[in-house]
């Protein structure tokens, strides 16, 4: 990947050092915007159409008028990848409500700001696929959907940031957030799955979760593999009864969690269901690209 990366910003591909956004942009002022993070393999972005559809749905949910169609946004992502001459990368596209004329009202917002950039795939701790990572159950609770719909992938990330900071202070890789009733929702940047007795369990749509693209792929793959998955509320007290745990998102794919609050999950090693689904996911990715 070239050290002089190109950034897409409002219709132009410019060097990273020249990509500047106004301090009056509502994304900077209020976190007023939506985004998608994707991963490319062999020069193609996995599940690109699904990401663009979710971006559009997120924008519509916050009444943000997109200036591009899903196809146009997808073309921007593909061209950014091609212009930077990379094949394996993380790509993020962000859309804000643009420059404000003052105040938080949306009526006088300007044209949306559209920006996209690439970076190398996210590094995970050495040996994580074979040894797993650790997590904590955070004291920070997930914002309920009655306050802000969890299906919106918005730039308002402060509760997730605080939860991840808490994990870092505890020496853990990730933080698991609970809802207001004490049930598991998701990790700070990933959906979460558990396994017991050959079955999968994951918080359902009613659990204030982002409907992850990788989560959807895992649900489909588990069905293909004949692994039953229950999507329902999971009380935090149930964690000790599970034999496996893993995280899912576009960057880390599937990542095993082998300790939660410094207590081993199962036998403290990545489990067979994780291994089987991660292998199937990698095969699906390579087949798709």
C-alpha positions, 0 to 999 in steps of 0.5 A: 500500500502506497504511503501517499494514500488517496482519500475520497472527499466530496467528488474528488480523490485527493492525497491524504494530507490535503483531505480537509473538512470544515470545523463547522461540519456537523460530523465534527460538531455533533457526530451527525452522520453515518458510516460503513466499514468494509473489508476487501480481499483480492481487490474486491469488497466483500458484501459491498451491496449489503454495506451500501444498503445499510448505509442508506437505511442508516441515513434514512433513519436519521433523516439524512438526505444522501446525495448519491445512490447506493450504486454511486457510493459502491462505485466510489468505494471500488474506485478508491480501492483501485486508485490506491492499487491495493487488494486487501484493505479496510475501507470506511465511507462516512456521510455527514449532514454537512456544514451547519448554518448554526444550531442543531436543527437540520433544516439549514444543513448544507450538502452532505459531506461524503468521505472515504479512506482505506487502511491496512486490515486490522491487526489482532493480537498475535496468536489470537486465532489459536489462543483467543482474546479476553473481554470484560463485561463493561459497566457502560450500558448500551444505548437503548433503541428507544433512545437511538435505534441500534440498527443505525450505524451512526457516528455517535460512538461515545458509549462504545468508546468509553466501554472500550477504554474500560476494557483497555484499562483492565488489560482486555481486548474487548468490552461487552455491553449489557442493556438496561435489563442486564442482558448481553447486546454486543461488544464495542465494535462487534456482534457476539456469539456463544456456543454450548452443546453444539448450538449457537446463541446470539442476542436477537434483533430485540436486544438493541444490537447493530445488525452486522453484515458479518453476523448475517453471514455467520447465521447463514453459514451456521444454517448451511453447516447444520448448526442450530442458532438461537437468536434471543435475549441472553442474561449476563448470568448465562455467560458462565454456562457457555463453552465458546464465545466469538466476535464478528465484524468485517475487520476481525472476521470471527475472533474467539474470546476465551476469557471474560472478566478473567474467567475462562470460557469453557476450557479457555481455548477456541472451540470447534464451532468457532473453528468450523464457522471461521473456516467456512467464512474464509471459504465463502469470502474467497468464493465471493471475491 
